[in-house]
Amino acid sequence: MKSPLWKSMFCLVLFFCVLVPVFADAPARPNVVLFLVDDMGWMDSSVYGSQFYETPQMERLAKQSMRFTNAYAVPLCSPTRASILSGQYSSRHGITSAAGHQPPLPEGRHYETKRSPNKQFIYPASKRYLDPKLITLSEVLRDAGYRTGHFGKWHLGAMQQHWPDKQGFETIWHCAPDPGPPNYFSPYGVHAEGRPTGRHKVGNITDGPEGEHITDRLTDEALRFIEQHQKEPFYLNLWQYSVHGPWQHKAEYTARYAKKKDPRGEQRNPVMGSMLQNVDESLGRVLDKLDELNLTDNTIFIFYSDNGGNTHSWRADDPKLRNVTPKHPKYETIKSYRKWAKGEAPTNNAPLREGKGRIYEGGQRVPLMVRWPKHIKPGSISDAIVGPIDLYPTILDAVKVDKPKEQILDGVSILPVLLQQGTLKREAYFTWFPHLIPAASVRAGDYKLIRRWEPHPSYPDLYELYNLKEDIGESTNLAAKMPDKVKELDALIEEFTRETNALAPKPNPDFNPRRKTPRRGPSFGLVPKMCKLSLVKGAARIEADGRTPFLGTAQVKLTGPLTLKLRLRSKSGGAGKVQWKTADQETFPRTGQIVEYTFKGREDWQDVELKLPVEGKTGIVRLYLPANEAPLEIQRIQFTGKGAGEKNWSFEGAQP
């Protein structure tokens, strides 16, 4: 007779022989790859209708994916990136502009400090880093056992305490401040240590072979991460620096596009064609690596862009290029761009209206493709209205990881759409953009309402209503014809503002509706402090009415070191000084960044030349003047920078 102990052992052996193989064959949690392109517009690929750009790898991905035709981003990059990682609208997480490369604002500052009497409202100031209190998508996945890596552009905090390794990413490869390294070709010019500034990029991007392009190197690093973690579930952010400026491109690619002509007659920039081809090759290499390692079937692959295509930079009429000289650090890049692109902007989003930095469709409608073999139907298309807030809940839903209960998520899972098992139960989708040309918008069905807080010379209507199904180019404003629809959608914006605690523009107490903008005289941009500035024949006269008279200005936007030339005269003469803070400094330092000078009391004009060892781009300059004992007259102030030209004030033709 067999003992009960023998029966128990027999059952245990049977369990391991029969059930363990079942568990061994169970699929591992799916990997997640987010391939994010910077500044890639909705029409910047052959997949979405371009007949100029060649993107065969994007076509390859589209055949294997669901392609979205109504995917949105915020019109600038930092807000979109923050929404991806937080699942929240920009109005809730507070990053509303591309401010992630700047030092943090002083604690408690939420609004702009300048109050022009010509502006009816004071506008919110964007947060400059992703709040560490937020629970990021990467933190949730890391804590669920995923290996997490961020490679490329971050733009969600310039200082080390706000870098991606503090937001749930175990492996990082990037530099700060963004948008990227000083050069897109090696040597990249990135430093391993120090305080990140515009002139001193800090990170772990090391130089490769001379001439290596950042797109290729970024891909190499991402592929290494995939190989290292192929036996574990991983979440990879591959966030491209391209196709953002500076537009440093492979000339051999560009030359081929220079011979092409767009049958549509819209896109004609060979530099953009070249950079998109480089990104497309990067995409192909990642897809190939997943195939090679047999990871394709178990990887959710997302292809996306952070905002619409750039339709304004480096055109022939770009005022920022007006004074470019051979001393400019990007002179050769600009010269090459002009050689190939002539006066063209980076891209053209037609038939969409405008582009990056604007709330029209060209600024926020972007490409989105999602691939997950055996789950998502290859070659499928969706017209669902989706955005960056939706990636967080969708990814967690797909990989079966619980959402953090303590964090508000504005996004919804689009997994039912991806699996073609349902539709989104969302009434409307919102964009909050109180910057540049400030506005908010709501998309509900075929209709989109844009609301501005005050008229703009180029956009005089406070409300713009469009039927995007019939008018994708937003050419016919229906607001006057459909007041009930305007009222309905405007009420949704009001509710959205309350729900997300949006910092809305507030009334400007200094607003003067009758005040006309003064004509810009020869002293425009010079702000007298503790002194009076008046014009006399052929000069500006400075009379002290305080202890330390000076002229302040924020107009000297030059890259240091600087040379300052002054032409002065005074009966008493005396000692003065120049003080400055750079664009990335919140306040003037307590010591340093001061150059002193003296000149003798004489009746005739005297020339003073000073070398200012400015590091980085100039923010505010103070010119202290020895005007206490007697009035001082100025005929000329001339700043010359290492970079973009000069800034001058001349009073030789001044009249009282």
Steps between C-alpha positions, in 0.01 A plus 500: 500500500641839391546759772334848492854649489573318177176634348593857594843468339345354187259796469785747546704337224195502274453875567853583390490270198169627367446858618848649510549473121176691459636787709834482320326552167297798628603817317703754691366847557526700177784744452421862418693719256404867458670642191443876524607736220555868577309755287371245247182629341190306403597520131871426545494141376384306198268310738292812561511635146832670431620454144835665570640330811600135464427287807491130403553378858202702618301340219621160621383581853164634378424170326549323833322757722185694569545852360317790661377792291382718792793477741591818686792647690547836671639763256841494677712208617544516880124495576449195276788312661373578849150382403638170367677425828228631735176417317386855573404805296760775498262724693516252788872412510594863433752465216319704238790620283838377374669613821667176607848629412485796741585515873203460736292806577504639855266310730145632478541687172218400267453805276709719275654794680488749213183709490466694179221763504422381147406152621161436653616188683793362694580154367611190693866403513575142401651263751854412395532144622290189547388503862675217692177452698331365189507123453639454152423220258863392527479478879190281485658266246832487685324409823310228311826332398576676170850615408467862399718709270484854364713590199502842334322826556343553844406870528322448832755661732848638444643446848626158610228458762242500219674266257340174377690284751302682770173415323513122483756434226780262602711558190530844341692648209448872448631846577355824636384759446304392195410494210822307459879499480678804355578303186306226323827366361776361721680651686173589672641743755334350809667524842487228765480740794403852596193717513290467184480826305444598139875502445584206723291196409528226762418132468637159407507543122857416407666571169508234231698486176538844346198577283268250669143638501304519824204311348723203420674505836172529690379193314818309588447571870134397488583174321760422766231543767268262314773237470592528869140452615363266235426235768308747719197722441619849412364848435711702257465870430680568173441875472670638191678837487411527133325653317540797734758771438784561464443341163834321467447248226682244290593685183503185288133444583413865458649518152258235378196683637621822342431340162144402592176686445183452703207414268276668758711816479508539879817347643837597357761505776779249422650543848181372661484216248853403597433507875174306466679234297756469780222458758326248274819294483521511879145365520588218262802400708288475815236292322773274362653449844165398648459252213854366544445434873151354447350779708264649241191298591533588866575870463253789493660748261377863497608754238407858585601869472508768770343785298424612147758578236709818524381753241674815624867452592793597278286635220638781286307748716598350839604803710728282714730449201513865403833574665677167466874540446787249466548537878166333569549147647250357249619709206614200294175314575292799396714548190446136401127526567471809282700333226262206479167630633525854362230698679276206589377419850579147622171355371149569374197341667246567222212428487516572874518862613824644640733292719704464816418753770147564372174348615378428146511143369845545347637568847344211686379223268780243473576148373428206733540131421473211748614142427436192714500181289215252560308772686478802267378441145781579254429791265197618696401867524319685778344846502470500881605829661798417721796676658809469722291474817367165374831313468547456878168322570513311169843350562414399856173347378682302230773363729251435782657726759271693733478877472618689811192584704652815644552671162233668291514384139332718240567248227298190421613161378469473123559124516138425396561707186831328432343157538191612305281398793343838582506875465615782728239633736641850515294806428783729396876546478671822614817698431614765748761737359523843673821600320627662178157563347311392816193283450312189610318257274251217526437225246159333523402279210558682174503844664788692650467825694795731561464759776737791551503729801576817305521589132829473316583715195527188286214316672232757588218256579462385860313189382574285196281201419587248231343184361816296449324229301410754233778753558821333618694813407298715747427760235135585580416628848144390580474676837269778381272254321482243781480689833329209677786265412750762620312531829487121541872447438603807697319356801714187464816713511373670815432164663841371390670806650337436837554125493874515425571805720633681195684823564293729281612847396394761755414869454796735479452787749735717290300455181416829331265448205550860384876486510656478160825317451768771488725532203836344558744783553879472504497408872252212460606205714701706749328525838628786722530411868576761767550747216315691230570450131419781259600571144708805413642589164726215394502319836312342786528692825513311832417685824523315832203493735624214717814363655615266223362608161503238227337397173359149490422303185387154397565576132861377489420141404853408394729208576807592702770603538390853409673824412334823613591834341369825650533858383446726801564853624473659842653800673563298814588156358520222754475126549229271369444129451315244290315210660316214332310181550464232236178368354513190722559692823198600705680775694820702485779318688612659825859511378660499159362582155598866540751701297598846622615801300603864548527805276618855556284810518528683167288705262563274201384146421698208639499138384495221755549136399432212740538122473212320671576131574137391463453123500194402302223718367443840654182552700501844663778760496534795736715796394588703810588861415693764705227764478469596868722808493400629158276389211657255257438477126515189284541503123536127437467160671623201301502135611676242283469130580676184406177392340218673317625844402461817700260707706534877464346820627597815314391850604699699241178598322296551817290813543351640824 
